């Protein structure tokens, strides 16, 4: 924004995206267009050979935001807009449209596919200081971003006369696509909708679908 404001004749195609960034509260969400612009800008800029002093990743981000040349910043931002328009038809892309969760099968390394079902995720990479952290792998041959790392589970515990806890997984308990627990917590994770944890034996037994005793053959 500073680089844009310092231009005597700024590129008119940047005005709309710059205005979106001006109004941003720096929060990430499924509906945030500013998060999309910022993520792709920071990612592209960080990949470029512009590290003058062998800076760490965080130091490089600070350098690119405060000391790099205005023309370079605006050129990178312009390239981001062009890429979004080429890949998605618009730069006005809500973060959840591009940042997705997808689990196709039980493989550790998923073969992500834009043509297959996925769900929107409003979280962002911990690289930008976001919690819950939701990072991605980029060599997928896909246009969208699919999460591969970050906070795999979240738990909140209250200590008192009785322990109370809530939790959720980023996906599901099972690696079997035929299991009802393969991805039954994916939407919970996306919506930050915690489930109660059965902490005490009586709670576990009340929810048990099946019990097993050592030495018994499973029916």
C-alpha positions as CSV (number, residue, x, y, z in Angstrom):
1,X,0.0,0.0,0.0
2,X,2.8,2.4,0.8
3,X,4.6,1.6,-2.5
4,X,1.3,2.3,-4.3
5,X,0.6,5.5,-2.5
6,X,4.1,6.8,-3.3
7,X,3.5,6.5,-7.1
8,X,2.6,9.6,-9.1
9,X,0.8,7.6,-11.7
10,X,-0.1,4.3,-10.1
11,X,-1.3,1.4,-12.2
12,X,-5.1,1.7,-12.3
13,X,-5.6,-2.1,-12.2
14,X,-4.0,-2.2,-8.7
15,X,-6.5,0.3,-7.2
16,X,-9.3,-2.2,-6.4
17,X,-7.0,-4.8,-4.8
18,X,-5.2,-2.1,-2.8
19,X,-8.5,-0.8,-1.5
20,X,-9.4,-4.3,-0.3
21,X,-6.1,-4.5,1.6
22,X,-6.7,-1.0,3.2
23,X,-10.0,-2.2,4.7
24,X,-8.5,-5.5,6.0
25,X,-8.5,-6.1,9.8
26,X,-5.7,-8.6,9.4
27,X,-7.9,-11.5,10.3
28,X,-8.2,-14.6,8.2
29,X,-11.5,-16.2,7.3
30,X,-13.2,-18.2,4.5
31,X,-14.6,-15.0,3.0
32,X,-11.5,-12.8,3.2
33,X,-10.3,-11.7,-0.3
34,X,-7.5,-9.8,1.4
35,X,-6.1,-13.0,2.9
36,X,-6.0,-14.5,-0.6
37,X,-4.1,-11.5,-2.0
38,X,-1.7,-11.3,0.9
39,X,-0.9,-15.1,1.0
40,X,-0.1,-15.2,-2.7
41,X,1.9,-12.0,-2.6
42,X,4.0,-13.1,0.4
43,X,4.5,-16.6,-1.1
44,X,5.5,-15.4,-4.5
45,X,7.8,-12.6,-3.2
46,X,9.4,-15.0,-0.7
47,X,10.3,-17.5,-3.5
48,X,12.0,-14.9,-5.6
49,X,15.8,-14.4,-5.6
50,X,15.6,-11.2,-3.6
51,X,17.4,-12.2,-0.4
52,X,20.3,-9.7,-0.2
53,X,22.0,-10.9,2.9
54,X,21.0,-14.6,3.6
55,X,18.2,-13.5,5.9
56,X,16.0,-15.9,7.8
57,X,12.5,-16.5,6.5
58,X,11.0,-14.0,9.0
59,X,13.7,-11.4,8.4
60,X,13.2,-11.7,4.7
61,X,9.5,-11.0,5.0
62,X,10.3,-7.9,7.1
63,X,12.8,-6.8,4.6
64,X,10.4,-7.2,1.7
65,X,7.8,-5.2,3.5
66,X,10.0,-2.3,4.6
67,X,13.2,-2.0,2.6
68,X,12.7,-3.5,-0.9
69,X,12.2,-1.2,-3.9
70,X,8.6,0.1,-4.5
71,X,8.7,-0.9,-8.2
72,X,9.6,-4.4,-7.2
73,X,6.8,-4.7,-4.7
74,X,4.2,-3.4,-7.2
75,X,5.5,-5.7,-9.9
76,X,5.2,-8.8,-7.7
77,X,1.7,-7.7,-6.6
78,X,0.7,-7.2,-10.3
79,X,2.0,-10.6,-11.2
80,X,-0.1,-12.1,-8.4
81,X,-3.3,-10.5,-9.7
82,X,-2.5,-11.8,-13.2
83,X,-2.0,-15.3,-11.9
84,X,-5.3,-15.3,-9.9
85,X,-7.2,-14.0,-12.9
86,X,-5.5,-16.7,-15.2
87,X,-6.2,-19.5,-12.7
88,X,-9.6,-18.5,-11.3
89,X,-11.0,-15.9,-13.6
90,X,-10.9,-13.1,-10.9
91,X,-8.6,-11.6,-8.3
92,X,-11.6,-11.2,-6.0
93,X,-11.2,-14.6,-4.6
94,X,-12.5,-15.5,-1.1
95,X,-9.8,-17.4,0.9
96,X,-12.0,-20.4,1.4
97,X,-12.5,-20.8,-2.4
98,X,-8.8,-21.5,-2.8
99,X,-7.7,-22.7,0.6
100,X,-9.1,-26.2,1.0
101,X,-9.2,-29.5,3.0
102,X,-9.3,-32.7,1.0
103,X,-8.8,-36.3,2.0
104,X,-9.3,-38.7,-0.9
105,X,-8.0,-41.9,0.6
106,X,-5.9,-43.2,3.5
107,X,-2.5,-42.4,1.9
108,X,-0.1,-40.3,4.0
109,X,0.7,-38.2,0.9
110,X,-2.6,-37.3,-0.7
111,X,-2.9,-36.9,-4.5
112,X,-4.9,-33.7,-4.4
113,X,-7.4,-33.1,-7.2
114,X,-9.3,-29.9,-8.0
115,X,-12.0,-31.9,-9.6
116,X,-12.8,-33.9,-6.4
117,X,-14.7,-32.8,-3.4
118,X,-13.0,-30.6,-0.8
119,X,-14.2,-28.1,1.9
120,X,-13.2,-24.5,2.5
121,X,-10.8,-23.6,5.3
122,X,-10.6,-20.2,6.8
123,X,-7.3,-20.7,8.6
124,X,-3.9,-19.8,7.3
125,X,-0.2,-20.8,7.4
126,X,1.6,-20.3,10.7
127,X,4.2,-18.6,8.5
128,X,2.0,-15.5,8.7
129,X,1.5,-15.8,12.4
130,X,-1.9,-17.6,12.2
131,X,-3.4,-19.9,14.8
132,X,-4.8,-22.4,14.1
133,X,-1.9,-23.0,11.7
134,X,-2.9,-24.5,8.3
135,X,0.1,-25.1,6.0
136,X,0.1,-26.5,2.5
137,X,2.2,-28.3,-0.1
138,X,2.5,-26.6,-3.5
139,X,3.8,-29.2,-5.9
140,X,0.3,-30.7,-6.4
141,X,-0.4,-29.8,-10.1
142,X,-3.5,-28.0,-8.7
143,X,-4.8,-24.5,-8.8
144,X,-6.2,-24.6,-5.2
145,X,-4.2,-24.9,-2.0
146,X,-4.7,-28.1,0.0
147,X,-3.6,-28.3,3.6
148,X,-0.8,-30.8,4.6
149,X,0.5,-29.6,7.9
150,X,-0.3,-27.5,10.9
151,X,-2.3,-28.1,14.1
152,X,-3.5,-31.7,13.5
153,X,-5.6,-31.6,16.6
154,X,-6.9,-29.0,19.0
155,X,-7.9,-29.6,22.7
156,X,-9.1,-27.3,25.5
157,X,-9.1,-28.7,29.0
158,X,-10.7,-27.3,32.2
159,X,-9.4,-28.5,35.5
160,X,-11.7,-28.4,38.6
161,X,-13.7,-30.9,40.7
162,X,-14.1,-32.8,37.5
163,X,-11.9,-32.5,34.4
164,X,-13.8,-31.3,31.3
165,X,-12.3,-31.3,27.9
166,X,-13.2,-30.6,24.3
167,X,-11.3,-31.5,21.2
168,X,-11.3,-31.9,17.4
169,X,-9.1,-33.5,14.8
170,X,-8.1,-32.1,11.4
171,X,-10.0,-34.8,9.6
172,X,-10.9,-38.1,11.3
173,X,-9.7,-40.9,13.5
174,X,-9.6,-43.6,10.9
175,X,-7.4,-44.0,7.8
176,X,-10.0,-46.3,6.2
177,X,-12.1,-44.4,3.6
178,X,-15.0,-46.8,4.3
179,X,-15.1,-46.0,8.0
180,X,-17.6,-43.4,9.2
181,X,-14.7,-41.9,11.2
182,X,-12.5,-41.3,8.1
183,X,-13.3,-37.6,7.8
184,X,-16.2,-37.1,10.2
185,X,-14.4,-34.3,12.0
186,X,-13.3,-32.3,8.9
187,X,-16.3,-29.9,9.1
188,X,-15.9,-29.6,12.8
189,X,-12.3,-28.5,12.2
190,X,-13.3,-26.1,9.5
191,X,-16.0,-24.5,11.7
192,X,-14.1,-24.7,15.0
193,X,-16.9,-26.8,16.4
194,X,-15.4,-28.7,19.3
195,X,-16.7,-32.1,20.6
196,X,-16.9,-33.2,24.2
197,X,-14.1,-35.6,25.3
198,X,-15.3,-38.6,27.3
199,X,-12.6,-38.3,30.0
200,X,-13.9,-40.7,32.7
201,X,-14.5,-44.4,32.3
202,X,-18.3,-44.1,32.7
203,X,-18.4,-41.5,29.9
204,X,-16.3,-43.8,27.6
205,X,-18.5,-46.8,28.3
206,X,-21.6,-44.8,27.6
207,X,-20.4,-43.8,24.2
208,X,-18.7,-47.1,23.3
209,X,-19.9,-48.7,20.1
210,X,-18.0,-51.9,20.8
211,X,-16.1,-53.4,23.8
212,X,-13.1,-55.7,23.6
213,X,-11.4,-57.8,26.3
214,X,-7.8,-59.1,25.8
215,X,-7.9,-62.7,24.6
216,X,-11.3,-62.4,23.0
217,X,-11.8,-62.9,19.3
218,X,-13.4,-60.0,17.6
219,X,-16.8,-61.0,16.3
